[in-house]
Structures are given as structure tokens and as C-alpha cells.
């Protein structure tokens, strides 16, 4: 008998949703993905269409769920035009607000609701790590988005549903995430430090992301804000060196800040995504007894590269 009846992934058709669906496939009777487009069912993983804005037939899928994980949000890997800013905000706030409204009315709602937010809510930090208790909130558009996102989440009244805001670092894996892009830079001989290289990378192996959600599900006394990042953050220059070494590329051209700015404009993204120093510590997960499989970036990179594409 599988330990769980139903896991629901709202907005779960992206990279991280795919990781979580595969992880829970053998642990739950069914895994439901709420997505805008229908997809073919694979084993006990099936897609239910929703638009993230209105109630309709999808709401019944939440009934009796062991856990709901909300992954909704437009990719921030874009230029921060007014149009994109509005979409980044609404794609996070509206689905979260809707889920809260639906759960509030349900007689048998999900036992746990994890809202995957972002570790970028903390300030640029090169002096010491930011944790859930003493971390300092930063400023700027990205932080404003995180604040609005979490405010809506906490304001929703869900007396029968435990809630956790999971502040996610950069998930590393072989799927369509950040790691393949960094690996491509290394392959092309461009995998040197970016900017000064002194900025910290708040990373986490994709399997530790999945394992942490199960840990939170299995410990009903845990709620509130949790950071989901590896215990050992690394500087950008060290992360790029680790990837180059694991791939077998001895050299990597550095990218100065002025060139990053030009490149970001050319490919339609923001240099902040690379240059901000995210030094974040998962204090509450560690204090609760959770053990990361991949504490060191070197071990995570070697594991990812050992998996055939």
C-alpha cells in the first residue's frame, strides 16, 4: 500500500513539477497536475485543466488530498518590462488567492498546502547567510513580488489545512532548469566566473527539493516559512569551477559585469538573476532533523552529470 492517497501539483507541468510528479508516482495512489493544457496520462499521473483564475471542475481534485504544492508563476528569466512585471505578479498572486478561496470552503481540504516561493526575498548578502528567523528582506522588484505572493498566501483562511511557504533556491538537475545552461557555458569554454564571482548561489539538488516536501508532509507539527536551499552555499566562481572540473573543461572565460549586462539585453533577461548574492541557510529544515543528500555542490554536480540526458 502506498503511503499517500493523492498529491496535487498546481502549475506542475514545468521542470520542478515534473521532478515532483516522478518522485511521488510510486508513493501516492494518484498525482494530479493542474495545468492550462491537457496532457496524456502516464501511469497514475494525470493532468486536469485549469486557468488559475476561476473555479470550475478542477476544484474537486483538491478533496481529500494529502498535499497541494503550488508551483504557479511566470518564469522570471525575462526583461522586467511593465508587461512582464504585471504577468510575473498576476501569475503568482491570482492562483494563490484562488486556491486559498477554494480551500477555505472545502469540508475535506488538502492536509498540507506548500506554496513554493523564492529565496530571492532576502537581501543581497555576502557577509553572512540569511535564515528564516534572522534573515533580512531585501528591496526591489523581485522582493516586492515575493512579498505580495506570500502576503496573499498567509492571508487566506484555511483552518483545516496546514500551510508552508517554501522559499526555494535554484534547483539543480538535468531537466529544463538552470544547470543545463551553466553546463552549456562550460562546454563552450565560457564557464568562468560571472561578474566578480563573489556572489553566493543559493542552490539545491532537485531530489532534495522533492525529499524536503515529503519530510514536511510527514511532520504535521511543521508550518510557516522554510528555506529550501543546500546547507553549503557556494560563490559563483566556485560553482562554475566545479561544473568545469566535473565536465573536464580546464578553462573557462570569465564574463565581466558590463558584458553580462549587454548579453542579458540580447537574450531578454536581467543581469540581477546572475549577479545578486543569495546566501541562504535552511535553518528550520536542519533544526527539524532533515538530512540533505547533497550538501556540497561538487557532489550534486557529479550526480547530475552521471545521469544520461
Secondary structure as UniProt FT lines:
FT   STRAND          4..10
FT   TURN            11..13
FT   HELIX           15..25
FT   TURN            26..27
FT   STRAND          28..35
FT   TURN            43..44
FT   STRAND          45..49
FT   HELIX           57..62
FT   TURN            63..64
FT   STRAND          67..70
FT   HELIX           82..105
FT   TURN            107..108
FT   STRAND          112..118
FT   HELIX           119..121
FT   TURN            132..134
FT   HELIX           141..155
FT   TURN            159..160
FT   STRAND          162..168
FT   STRAND          170..172
FT   TURN            176..177
FT   HELIX           178..187
FT   TURN            188..189
FT   TURN            195..196
FT   STRAND          200..201
FT   STRAND          203..205
FT   HELIX           206..218
FT   TURN            220..221
FT   STRAND          224..228
FT   STRAND          234..235
FT   HELIX           236..247
FT   HELIX           257..267
FT   HELIX           272..275
FT   HELIX           283..287
FT   TURN            288..289
FT   HELIX           297..306
//
